[in-house]
Amino acid sequence: MYIAIYYYSITGTTEEFASRIANALIKEKHHVEIVKIRTSVEVTGPGQKFKIINEPDFSKFDIVLWGGPVWAFSACPVIIECIKKSKGLSDKKVIPFVTMGLPFKSFGGNRAINQISKTTMDMGAKVLFATIIPKLFHNFKKLMDEEVIKIASMIKNH
């Protein structure tokens, strides 16, 4: 399968998770393109003005994964803007993922996933599965590994 992983990361946590996902999918013999979303200015929080520099075209992909941090109890605005600017997302299968500093998924993680999922579905795609990695008070690297297994399994079954 042809799989795209688009993510935005400032601290490196989301980037690490995206890389773990990519490595697992490559081991499963999928063709994976992993891309860090680039913006006109470094976006470090909500409310900044920016433009997406590398607007994606997903025409050749079977599955798309979107990843980003949770900021101010919401999805990172870079992810939402990138989804809106993307081409070829209609009828694609999508897996959103977020990382967050706070310990409970209800502290913005669930809302961020809902925002990414809604924006994705508004573009005509179907959300297969979504995952949240909370960091504080968790062994988040172990959580990442567990979620990578779930993601790889979900993709294998589609």
Short mmCIF file of the C-alpha atoms (twelve columns), coordinates in Angstrom:
data_MODEL
# 
_entry.id   MODEL 
# 
loop_
_atom_site.group_PDB 
_atom_site.id 
_atom_site.type_symbol 
_atom_site.label_atom_id 
_atom_site.label_alt_id 
_atom_site.label_comp_id 
_atom_site.label_asym_id 
_atom_site.label_seq_id 
_atom_site.Cartn_x 
_atom_site.Cartn_y 
_atom_site.Cartn_z 
_atom_site.pdbx_PDB_model_num 
ATOM 1   C CA . MET A 1   0.000   0.000  0.000  1 
ATOM 2   C CA . TYR A 2   1.037   3.608  -0.557 1 
ATOM 3   C CA . ILE A 3   0.880   5.479  2.734  1 
ATOM 4   C CA . ALA A 4   1.504   9.158  3.481  1 
ATOM 5   C CA . ILE A 5   2.360   10.390 6.966  1 
ATOM 6   C CA . TYR A 6   2.082   14.163 7.335  1 
ATOM 7   C CA . TYR A 7   2.899   15.665 10.701 1 
ATOM 8   C CA . TYR A 8   3.854   18.868 12.484 1 
ATOM 9   C CA . SER A 9   6.163   18.861 15.486 1 
ATOM 10  C CA . ILE A 10  7.977   21.494 17.518 1 
ATOM 11  C CA . THR A 11  9.264   19.516 20.519 1 
ATOM 12  C CA . GLY A 12  10.032  16.326 18.598 1 
ATOM 13  C CA . THR A 13  7.458   14.116 20.315 1 
ATOM 14  C CA . THR A 14  5.060   13.977 17.357 1 
ATOM 15  C CA . GLU A 15  8.003   13.555 15.002 1 
ATOM 16  C CA . GLU A 16  9.240   10.580 17.027 1 
ATOM 17  C CA . PHE A 17  5.798   8.959  16.931 1 
ATOM 18  C CA . ALA A 18  5.491   9.571  13.174 1 
ATOM 19  C CA . SER A 19  8.915   7.977  12.647 1 
ATOM 20  C CA . ARG A 20  7.990   4.928  14.721 1 
ATOM 21  C CA . ILE A 21  4.824   4.496  12.667 1 
ATOM 22  C CA . ALA A 22  6.739   4.872  9.386  1 
ATOM 23  C CA . ASN A 23  9.405   2.359  10.416 1 
ATOM 24  C CA . ALA A 24  6.791   -0.233 11.386 1 
ATOM 25  C CA . LEU A 25  4.887   0.206  8.124  1 
ATOM 26  C CA . ILE A 26  8.087   -0.024 6.059  1 
ATOM 27  C CA . LYS A 27  8.896   -3.309 7.821  1 
ATOM 28  C CA . GLU A 28  5.464   -4.512 6.690  1 
ATOM 29  C CA . LYS A 29  6.582   -3.748 3.085  1 
ATOM 30  C CA . HIS A 30  4.378   -0.686 2.576  1 
ATOM 31  C CA . HIS A 31  5.585   2.256  0.532  1 
ATOM 32  C CA . VAL A 32  5.691   5.127  3.064  1 
ATOM 33  C CA . GLU A 33  6.317   8.817  2.543  1 
ATOM 34  C CA . ILE A 34  6.801   10.728 5.782  1 
ATOM 35  C CA . VAL A 35  6.661   14.516 5.514  1 
ATOM 36  C CA . LYS A 36  7.057   17.229 8.115  1 
ATOM 37  C CA . ILE A 37  4.640   20.029 7.314  1 
ATOM 38  C CA . ARG A 38  6.548   23.233 6.588  1 
ATOM 39  C CA . THR A 39  5.125   26.661 7.256  1 
ATOM 40  C CA . SER A 40  6.057   30.207 6.225  1 
ATOM 41  C CA . VAL A 41  6.994   30.966 9.855  1 
ATOM 42  C CA . GLU A 42  7.679   28.633 12.759 1 
ATOM 43  C CA . VAL A 43  4.289   28.133 14.367 1 
ATOM 44  C CA . THR A 44  4.661   27.569 18.103 1 
ATOM 45  C CA . GLY A 45  1.132   28.122 19.335 1 
ATOM 46  C CA . PRO A 46  -2.423  29.027 18.387 1 
ATOM 47  C CA . GLY A 47  -3.259  32.408 16.894 1 
ATOM 48  C CA . GLN A 48  -0.205  32.834 14.645 1 
ATOM 49  C CA . LYS A 49  -0.577  33.707 10.960 1 
ATOM 50  C CA . PHE A 50  1.181   31.318 8.594  1 
ATOM 51  C CA . LYS A 51  0.953   29.570 5.247  1 
ATOM 52  C CA . ILE A 52  1.566   25.928 4.428  1 
ATOM 53  C CA . ILE A 53  4.622   25.712 2.159  1 
ATOM 54  C CA . ASN A 54  4.407   22.033 1.172  1 
ATOM 55  C CA . GLU A 55  0.703   21.575 0.401  1 
ATOM 56  C CA . PRO A 56  0.078   17.854 -0.054 1 
ATOM 57  C CA . ASP A 57  -1.430  15.962 -2.972 1 
ATOM 58  C CA . PHE A 58  -2.642  12.542 -1.863 1 
ATOM 59  C CA . SER A 59  -3.778  11.285 -5.283 1 
ATOM 60  C CA . LYS A 60  -1.297  8.378  -5.334 1 
ATOM 61  C CA . PHE A 61  -1.830  7.263  -1.727 1 
ATOM 62  C CA . ASP A 62  -4.181  4.644  -0.315 1 
ATOM 63  C CA . ILE A 63  -3.979  5.766  3.309  1 
ATOM 64  C CA . VAL A 64  -3.073  9.094  4.927  1 
ATOM 65  C CA . LEU A 65  -1.949  9.632  8.506  1 
ATOM 66  C CA . TRP A 66  -2.171  13.119 10.053 1 
ATOM 67  C CA . GLY A 67  -0.214  13.911 13.191 1 
ATOM 68  C CA . GLY A 68  0.317   16.906 15.401 1 
ATOM 69  C CA . PRO A 69  0.445   18.179 18.935 1 
ATOM 70  C CA . VAL A 70  -2.450  19.292 21.083 1 
ATOM 71  C CA . TRP A 71  -2.245  23.024 21.775 1 
ATOM 72  C CA . ALA A 72  -4.565  24.908 24.129 1 
ATOM 73  C CA . PHE A 73  -6.888  21.872 24.379 1 
ATOM 74  C CA . SER A 74  -7.281  21.790 20.561 1 
ATOM 75  C CA . ALA A 75  -5.657  20.450 17.424 1 
ATOM 76  C CA . CYS A 76  -2.548  22.268 16.286 1 
ATOM 77  C CA . PRO A 77  -3.790  24.813 13.702 1 
ATOM 78  C CA . VAL A 78  -1.066  23.740 11.258 1 
ATOM 79  C CA . ILE A 79  -2.667  20.302 10.859 1 
ATOM 80  C CA . ILE A 80  -6.133  21.742 10.284 1 
ATOM 81  C CA . GLU A 81  -4.843  24.229 7.703  1 
ATOM 82  C CA . CYS A 82  -2.811  21.549 5.915  1 
ATOM 83  C CA . ILE A 83  -5.858  19.293 5.662  1 
ATOM 84  C CA . LYS A 84  -7.878  22.153 4.168  1 
ATOM 85  C CA . LYS A 85  -5.108  22.906 1.617  1 
ATOM 86  C CA . SER A 86  -4.575  19.272 0.585  1 
ATOM 87  C CA . LYS A 87  -5.591  17.803 -2.738 1 
ATOM 88  C CA . GLY A 88  -6.692  14.258 -3.527 1 
ATOM 89  C CA . LEU A 89  -8.044  13.504 -0.052 1 
ATOM 90  C CA . SER A 90  -11.546 12.544 -1.204 1 
ATOM 91  C CA . ASP A 91  -12.315 8.836  -0.689 1 
ATOM 92  C CA . LYS A 92  -9.000  8.235  1.123  1 
ATOM 93  C CA . LYS A 93  -8.703  6.298  4.360  1 
ATOM 94  C CA . VAL A 94  -7.238  8.448  7.138  1 
ATOM 95  C CA . ILE A 95  -5.726  7.824  10.566 1 
ATOM 96  C CA . PRO A 96  -5.284  10.942 12.734 1 
ATOM 97  C CA . PHE A 97  -2.882  10.938 15.677 1 
ATOM 98  C CA . VAL A 98  -1.947  13.517 18.292 1 
ATOM 99  C CA . THR A 99  0.574   13.842 21.070 1 
ATOM 100 C CA . MET A 100 -0.040  15.888 24.166 1 
ATOM 101 C CA . GLY A 101 1.810   16.976 27.266 1 
ATOM 102 C CA . LEU A 102 -1.116  16.698 29.641 1 
ATOM 103 C CA . PRO A 103 -1.883  13.302 31.204 1 
ATOM 104 C CA . PHE A 104 -5.537  12.799 30.329 1 
ATOM 105 C CA . LYS A 105 -6.946  12.408 26.820 1 
ATOM 106 C CA . SER A 106 -9.941  14.467 27.915 1 
ATOM 107 C CA . PHE A 107 -7.603  17.460 28.390 1 
ATOM 108 C CA . GLY A 108 -7.663  18.341 24.696 1 
ATOM 109 C CA . GLY A 109 -6.684  15.079 23.034 1 
ATOM 110 C CA . ASN A 110 -10.222 13.925 22.302 1 
ATOM 111 C CA . ARG A 111 -11.187 17.377 21.052 1 
ATOM 112 C CA . ALA A 112 -8.098  17.574 18.807 1 
ATOM 113 C CA . ILE A 113 -8.878  14.176 17.274 1 
ATOM 114 C CA . ASN A 114 -12.491 15.242 16.713 1 
ATOM 115 C CA . GLN A 115 -11.347 18.468 15.004 1 
ATOM 116 C CA . ILE A 116 -8.899  16.644 12.737 1 
ATOM 117 C CA . SER A 117 -11.461 13.914 11.973 1 
ATOM 118 C CA . LYS A 118 -14.228 16.389 11.138 1 
ATOM 119 C CA . THR A 119 -11.972 18.462 8.882  1 
ATOM 120 C CA . THR A 120 -10.787 15.273 7.169  1 
ATOM 121 C CA . MET A 121 -14.341 14.007 6.643  1 
ATOM 122 C CA . ASP A 122 -15.368 17.433 5.306  1 
ATOM 123 C CA . MET A 123 -12.723 16.821 2.608  1 
ATOM 124 C CA . GLY A 124 -14.435 13.537 1.675  1 
ATOM 125 C CA . ALA A 125 -12.129 11.088 3.459  1 
ATOM 126 C CA . LYS A 126 -13.005 8.271  5.840  1 
ATOM 127 C CA . VAL A 127 -11.416 8.067  9.300  1 
ATOM 128 C CA . LEU A 128 -10.411 4.471  10.129 1 
ATOM 129 C CA . PHE A 129 -8.918  4.871  13.565 1 
ATOM 130 C CA . ALA A 130 -7.432  7.636  15.706 1 
ATOM 131 C CA . THR A 131 -4.912  7.663  18.513 1 
ATOM 132 C CA . ILE A 132 -3.760  9.969  21.298 1 
ATOM 133 C CA . ILE A 133 -0.415  9.798  23.085 1 
ATOM 134 C CA . PRO A 134 -0.439  11.628 26.462 1 
ATOM 135 C CA . LYS A 135 3.003   12.305 27.907 1 
ATOM 136 C CA . LEU A 136 2.831   13.506 31.529 1 
ATOM 137 C CA . PHE A 137 2.786   10.659 34.095 1 
ATOM 138 C CA . HIS A 138 2.865   8.047  31.300 1 
ATOM 139 C CA . ASN A 139 5.498   5.845  29.757 1 
ATOM 140 C CA . PHE A 140 4.708   7.559  26.473 1 
ATOM 141 C CA . LYS A 141 7.335   5.650  24.477 1 
ATOM 142 C CA . LYS A 142 5.648   2.392  25.493 1 
ATOM 143 C CA . LEU A 143 2.268   3.913  24.553 1 
ATOM 144 C CA . MET A 144 3.722   4.864  21.170 1 
ATOM 145 C CA . ASP A 145 4.918   1.307  20.587 1 
ATOM 146 C CA . GLU A 146 1.503   -0.116 21.528 1 
ATOM 147 C CA . GLU A 147 -0.307  2.309  19.228 1 
ATOM 148 C CA . VAL A 148 2.093   1.619  16.358 1 
ATOM 149 C CA . ILE A 149 1.098   -2.058 16.563 1 
ATOM 150 C CA . LYS A 150 -2.600  -1.090 16.450 1 
ATOM 151 C CA . ILE A 151 -2.059  1.232  13.481 1 
ATOM 152 C CA . ALA A 152 -0.087  -1.398 11.536 1 
ATOM 153 C CA . SER A 153 -2.792  -3.968 12.252 1 
ATOM 154 C CA . MET A 154 -5.560  -1.591 11.158 1 
ATOM 155 C CA . ILE A 155 -3.753  -0.886 7.899  1 
ATOM 156 C CA . LYS A 156 -3.062  -4.574 7.288  1 
ATOM 157 C CA . ASN A 157 -6.790  -5.294 7.592  1 
ATOM 158 C CA . HIS A 158 -7.744  -2.619 5.049  1 
# 
